[in-house]
Amino acid sequence: MPIESSHRASDSPYIARVWQGRTSGFEQMTSIATSNWELVFWEDGGVIRAAVRGPETSASIAEVVGDSRSVGITFAHGASMPHLPIGELVDGDVESPHVSGRSFVLRGEEWEIPHFDNAEQFVERLVRAGVLVRDPLVDEIVWGGIAKVGTRSVQRRVAAATGLTRGAIRQIERAREAAVLLGEGVSPLDVVHRLGFYDQPHLARALQRFIGRTATQLGAHDEAADPLSLLYKPEGPGRT
């Protein structure tokens, strides 16, 4: 298969998703918007690379050269690395300055490269070392929880932990959920009603901006279009 991928949920409050993938034969793919940042490891021409990738606020085209394997940890809203201000990573990334076949450098320290099955153990080590921290209020608020602090405080904390506003996060997540539903065969009109879009043109604009697809393309599983990056139903705290 030209592109293969798998992903799983996690019981860690720091992790939204763990994924792995393999590409072959594609020259480009559509990278859909995401409100989460992630730590990614991939092989490029036989060389292992590692990077922290920030949230992506719109769909874009990503080049894929030859065969490539990758593993990623997508972090939950509220998890952050204090030494890497997330606001500076939105629509961007920072590569590790040194990566060997088994380790990489993060915050000036060497760490063993994690695998698909041991991401939680790796993240626990980051937390114990103070590399990764978490503001639990942020994840709750993003998914509709009630804040016990003022609105301005909430805005500051969400922006500090995610690099985005709460409104931007919800727009991205709603578009992603709409894409999943359309791919499952739900009609555009039903998606509009389920997810609170104003009307079908509103849905169409969101899909084009955040997913890079039309409702028709998603519903028909358009094989002529470039493959999409990882797409799954958004999951908040306590959701399965």
FENQUI-V122677 format. One record per backbone hydrogen bond with DSSP energy under -1.0 kcal/mol. CO is the residue of the C=O (numbers start at 1). NH is the residue of the N-H. E is the energy in kcal/mol with one decimal. If there is no record, write none. Layout:
# FENQUI-V122677
co & nh & e
CO & NH & E
CO & NH & E
This chain:
# FENQUI-V122677
co & nh & e
2 & 24 & -2.9
4 & 22 & -2.8
6 & 20 & -2.4
8 & 18 & -2.1
12 & 15 & -1.3
14 & 76 & -2.1
17 & 74 & -2.9
18 & 8 & -2.3
19 & 72 & -2.7
20 & 6 & -2.2
21 & 70 & -2.4
22 & 4 & -2.9
23 & 68 & -1.9
27 & 64 & -1.9
29 & 62 & -3.1
30 & 229 & -2.1
31 & 60 & -2.2
34 & 56 & -1.9
37 & 75 & -2.4
38 & 53 & -2.9
39 & 73 & -2.5
40 & 51 & -2.3
41 & 71 & -2.7
42 & 49 & -3.1
44 & 47 & -1.4
47 & 44 & -3.2
49 & 42 & -2.1
50 & 96 & -2.7
51 & 40 & -2.9
52 & 94 & -2.3
53 & 38 & -2.5
55 & 91 & -3.6
56 & 34 & -1.8
60 & 31 & -3.1
62 & 29 & -2.4
68 & 23 & -2.5
69 & 43 & -2.2
70 & 21 & -2.5
71 & 41 & -2.9
72 & 19 & -2.4
73 & 39 & -2.2
74 & 16 & -2.9
74 & 17 & -1.9
76 & 79 & -2.0
78 & 135 & -2.1
80 & 133 & -2.9
81 & 84 & -2.4
85 & 88 & -1.5
86 & 89 & -1.7
89 & 92 & -2.2
92 & 54 & -2.7
94 & 52 & -2.6
98 & 105 & -1.6
102 & 113 & -2.7
103 & 100 & -3.0
104 & 111 & -3.1
106 & 109 & -1.7
109 & 106 & -2.9
111 & 104 & -2.4
118 & 122 & -2.0
119 & 123 & -2.6
120 & 124 & -2.2
121 & 125 & -1.6
122 & 126 & -1.8
123 & 127 & -2.4
124 & 128 & -2.5
125 & 129 & -1.8
126 & 131 & -2.1
126 & 132 & -1.2
127 & 130 & -1.4
133 & 80 & -2.4
135 & 138 & -1.3
136 & 140 & -1.5
137 & 141 & -2.6
138 & 142 & -2.5
139 & 143 & -1.2
140 & 145 & -3.1
141 & 144 & -1.9
150 & 154 & -2.2
151 & 155 & -2.5
152 & 156 & -2.3
153 & 157 & -2.4
154 & 158 & -2.7
155 & 159 & -2.3
156 & 160 & -2.5
157 & 161 & -1.8
158 & 162 & -2.2
159 & 163 & -2.1
165 & 169 & -2.1
166 & 170 & -2.2
167 & 171 & -2.1
168 & 172 & -2.2
169 & 173 & -2.7
170 & 174 & -2.3
171 & 175 & -2.0
172 & 176 & -2.2
173 & 177 & -2.4
174 & 178 & -2.4
175 & 179 & -2.2
176 & 180 & -2.0
177 & 181 & -2.4
178 & 182 & -2.6
179 & 183 & -2.1
180 & 184 & -1.2
181 & 186 & -2.3
182 & 185 & -1.4
187 & 191 & -2.2
188 & 192 & -2.4
189 & 193 & -1.9
190 & 194 & -2.7
191 & 195 & -2.4
192 & 196 & -1.1
192 & 197 & -1.4
199 & 203 & -1.9
200 & 204 & -2.7
201 & 205 & -2.3
202 & 206 & -1.9
203 & 207 & -2.5
204 & 208 & -2.3
205 & 209 & -2.3
206 & 210 & -2.8
207 & 211 & -2.1
207 & 212 & -1.9
209 & 59 & -2.7
210 & 33 & -3.1
214 & 218 & -2.1
215 & 219 & -2.5
216 & 220 & -2.1
217 & 222 & -2.0
227 & 30 & -3.0
236 & 239 & -2.2
